[in-house]
Amino acid sequence: MSGPDAVTNHLQFCMAATTITWIYAEHLPQAPARRYPSKNTTEYAFADVRRALASALAKEGFDTDWQNVDKPSRNPLIRVVMRLVT
């Protein structure tokens, strides 16, 4: 797919990913650590949340075990992300 539909699909995927990341941030027990702390701000950045989510996903594992196709040993990415943000 190319052209306007590809651009629209990409934008919608990015917006969904951003929304899921912020929902994940809302459910964290405490704010993620700042990668680049500053004296002028105490808030965390989107990149800090994204890094925390990526770390949580890496610990969960979301690939599948192709040796046993009937029952994967690990959860697919979407299931893990949805569990993390609920």
ABEGO torsion letter per residue (X at the ends): XBEAAAAAAAAAAAAAAAAAAAAAAAABABBBBBABBBAABABBBAAAAAAAAAAAAAAAEABBBAABAABBABBBAAAAAAAAAX
